[in-house]
Amino acid sequence: MKVVVAGSGIAGVVAALRARVLGNEVVLVGSGRSASSRSLGVVDVLGYMKGGEVGNPEEGIRVLSEDCEEHPYALLGVEMVRQALEFFKEAVAAAGVPFMGRTTENIHIATQFGTVKPTCLAPEGVYAGRVERWHRRAVGIAGEEERNFSPRFVAESLSWLLPKLGVALPERIEAGDEGDIVLRPMRQGGTEAALPLLGDGEFVVKRLLEHAAALGVSVVEDRIRGARIEGGEVRAFMGTQSYTGDAFVLATGDWTGGGMHAFREAVLGLELVERSAEHFKKLPLPEEGHPYSRLGVRTDGALNPFYRGKKISNLRVAGALLGGYDYCTEKSGWGVAIATGYVAGGVG
Ligand SMILES: Cc1cc2nc3c(=O)[nH]c(=O)nc-3n(C[C@H](O)[C@H](O)[C@H](O)COP(=O)(O)OP(=O)(O)OC[C@H]3O[C@@H](n4cnc5c(N)ncnc54)[C@H](O)[C@@H]3O)c2cc1C
């Protein structure tokens, strides 16, 4: 089969890799910067749910699936999510950026904002620097001051924050101090304890794209502006040229990636999950999340979307373009993108 994937963020590249590994001819068409490349490059699977922190993401997905049937994790089921994340770990290892962690356990990592966040899978260095290892050890934050990173600020903020969180009791935190654990900005991976910075996702995606190209995926720089639909199926994605195929994946992201434009799916105008009546909120960023964040494309369990009331059976949607979930509040960004990318690419 010939599979055409639009969008070269993490969801698109995982979809392309899976489709290729299954023996398909694959074209990956993408253009512009992605949310994936702006991110920290760690895999949040499920960090928060119902206002509380999640210790075991697999367990969290089981509970969430009972209450929230339109959530992408509920559509796929926990077994498929686990399988997808195993596939991702094998792919990043083959691409030269091994990730550590288990889908049954969240870890905590420090951020460049001097905060601590839960995540699940992380590049080796970030995993080695996880907060769980700080107990009664000295921790130093090293690195040069730059536009949006100050080691001293991170250290001061963590010294204040950690006793309140009770997640670790380091002996002391001092900027640049050569203590037991010294966190340095991650940049290009490596096994030494590292602090991920915004934008580190870019090299993970870049390595995966190189890996995909080495496996025979044809990676093309172009912007898809529409699609040719005949007999209820997509025949081609239209960019500066026409990309014909048998199966199609749309992984163009949300407002950050460009897949959503205002309240519309930008390429085809696919149907969205119903907008909540309470989308007008007093606060722009309420703690329980904003209904706006849940807006995105509606699909069935196979990730097929709907267009003018009818399902398109040879098109699948993956990643942040999907509706029914809120990655900002849940901390589920790369987790959902990888799981749905894996399923969307599972053709042939
Ligand atoms: C600042 C920030 C930090 C984050 N940090 C984390 C984190 O550390 N961990 C985590 O798990 N999640 C994080 N998230 C969330 C996570 O990054 C996203 O949920 C995830 O990357 C979405 O991946 P995606 O592939 O679906 O979309 P994107 O990464 O946005 O990729 C979409 C791609 O499609 C391309 N595209 C769009 N329209 C077209 C078109 N018409 N034709 C061709 N190409 C097109 C875009 O240019 C882009 O390359 C963060 C998000 C933000 C904004």
Ligand as a Chemical Component Dictionary entry (heavy atoms), coordinates in Angstrom:
data_LIG
# 
_chem_comp.id                   LIG 
_chem_comp.type                 NON-POLYMER 
_chem_comp.pdbx_formal_charge   0 
_chem_comp.three_letter_code    LIG 
# 
loop_
_chem_comp_atom.comp_id 
_chem_comp_atom.atom_id 
_chem_comp_atom.alt_atom_id 
_chem_comp_atom.type_symbol 
_chem_comp_atom.charge 
_chem_comp_atom.model_Cartn_x 
_chem_comp_atom.model_Cartn_y 
_chem_comp_atom.model_Cartn_z 
_chem_comp_atom.pdbx_ordinal 
LIG C1  C1  C 0 5.828  24.834 24.531 1  
LIG C2  C2  C 0 5.342  23.419 24.598 2  
LIG C3  C3  C 0 6.055  22.495 25.361 3  
LIG C4  C4  C 0 5.611  21.170 25.450 4  
LIG N1  N1  N 0 6.351  20.259 26.156 5  
LIG C5  C5  C 0 5.960  18.950 26.162 6  
LIG C6  C6  C 0 6.779  17.948 26.767 7  
LIG O1  O1  O 0 7.858  18.213 27.277 8  
LIG N2  N2  N 0 6.329  16.669 26.769 9  
LIG C7  C7  C 0 5.140  16.308 26.187 10 
LIG O2  O2  O 0 4.791  15.126 26.235 11 
LIG N3  N3  N 0 4.376  17.235 25.561 12 
LIG C8  C8  C 0 4.754  18.523 25.515 13 
LIG N4  N4  N 0 3.996  19.465 24.861 14 
LIG C9  C9  C 0 2.840  18.998 24.076 15 
LIG C10 C10 C 0 3.362  18.305 22.801 16 
LIG O3  O3  O 0 4.479  19.012 22.295 17 
LIG C11 C11 C 0 2.303  18.168 21.717 18 
LIG O4  O4  O 0 1.135  17.619 22.257 19 
LIG C12 C12 C 0 2.831  17.240 20.611 20 
LIG O5  O5  O 0 4.114  17.614 20.224 21 
LIG C13 C13 C 0 1.907  17.277 19.407 22 
LIG O6  O6  O 0 2.525  16.557 18.373 23 
LIG P1  P1  P 0 1.872  16.508 16.930 24 
LIG O7  O7  O 0 2.800  15.730 16.068 25 
LIG O8  O8  O 0 0.467  16.067 17.031 26 
LIG O9  O9  O 0 1.803  18.037 16.447 27 
LIG P2  P2  P 0 3.006  19.015 16.066 28 
LIG O10 O10 O 0 4.208  18.656 16.821 29 
LIG O11 O11 O 0 2.503  20.404 16.181 30 
LIG O12 O12 O 0 3.293  18.661 14.545 31 
LIG C14 C14 C 0 2.434  19.058 13.506 32 
LIG C15 C15 C 0 3.281  19.203 12.247 33 
LIG O13 O13 O 0 2.437  19.356 11.117 34 
LIG C16 C16 C 0 2.911  20.422 10.314 35 
LIG N5  N5  N 0 1.789  20.928 9.557  36 
LIG C17 C17 C 0 0.707  21.628 10.010 37 
LIG N6  N6  N 0 -0.125 21.885 8.999  38 
LIG C18 C18 C 0 0.436  21.328 7.905  39 
LIG C19 C19 C 0 0.027  21.248 6.543  40 
LIG N7  N7  N 0 -1.115 21.782 6.137  41 
LIG N8  N8  N 0 0.828  20.602 5.671  42 
LIG C20 C20 C 0 2.000  20.036 6.071  43 
LIG N9  N9  N 0 2.435  20.085 7.355  44 
LIG C21 C21 C 0 1.655  20.718 8.243  45 
LIG C22 C22 C 0 3.474  21.403 11.345 46 
LIG O14 O14 O 0 4.298  22.344 10.774 47 
LIG C23 C23 C 0 4.178  20.424 12.267 48 
LIG O15 O15 O 0 5.445  20.094 11.752 49 
LIG C24 C24 C 0 4.422  20.791 24.771 50 
LIG C25 C25 C 0 3.714  21.721 24.006 51 
LIG C26 C26 C 0 4.161  23.033 23.914 52 
LIG C27 C27 C 0 3.394  24.003 23.065 53 
# 
loop_
_chem_comp_bond.comp_id 
_chem_comp_bond.atom_id_1 
_chem_comp_bond.atom_id_2 
_chem_comp_bond.value_order 
_chem_comp_bond.pdbx_ordinal 
LIG C1  C2  SING 1  
LIG C2  C3  SING 2  
LIG C2  C26 DOUB 3  
LIG C3  C4  DOUB 4  
LIG C4  N1  SING 5  
LIG C4  C24 SING 6  
LIG N1  C5  DOUB 7  
LIG C5  C6  SING 8  
LIG C5  C8  SING 9  
LIG C6  O1  DOUB 10 
LIG C6  N2  SING 11 
LIG N2  C7  SING 12 
LIG C7  O2  DOUB 13 
LIG C7  N3  SING 14 
LIG N3  C8  DOUB 15 
LIG C8  N4  SING 16 
LIG N4  C9  SING 17 
LIG N4  C24 SING 18 
LIG C9  C10 SING 19 
LIG C10 O3  SING 20 
LIG C10 C11 SING 21 
LIG C11 O4  SING 22 
LIG C11 C12 SING 23 
LIG C12 O5  SING 24 
LIG C12 C13 SING 25 
LIG C13 O6  SING 26 
LIG O6  P1  SING 27 
LIG P1  O7  DOUB 28 
LIG P1  O8  SING 29 
LIG P1  O9  SING 30 
LIG O9  P2  SING 31 
LIG P2  O10 DOUB 32 
LIG P2  O11 SING 33 
LIG P2  O12 SING 34 
LIG O12 C14 SING 35 
LIG C14 C15 SING 36 
LIG C15 O13 SING 37 
LIG C15 C23 SING 38 
LIG O13 C16 SING 39 
LIG C16 N5  SING 40 
LIG C16 C22 SING 41 
LIG N5  C17 SING 42 
LIG N5  C21 SING 43 
LIG C17 N6  DOUB 44 
LIG N6  C18 SING 45 
LIG C18 C19 SING 46 
LIG C18 C21 DOUB 47 
LIG C19 N7  SING 48 
LIG C19 N8  DOUB 49 
LIG N8  C20 SING 50 
LIG C20 N9  DOUB 51 
LIG N9  C21 SING 52 
LIG C22 O14 SING 53 
LIG C22 C23 SING 54 
LIG C23 O15 SING 55 
LIG C24 C25 DOUB 56 
LIG C25 C26 SING 57 
LIG C26 C27 SING 58 
# 
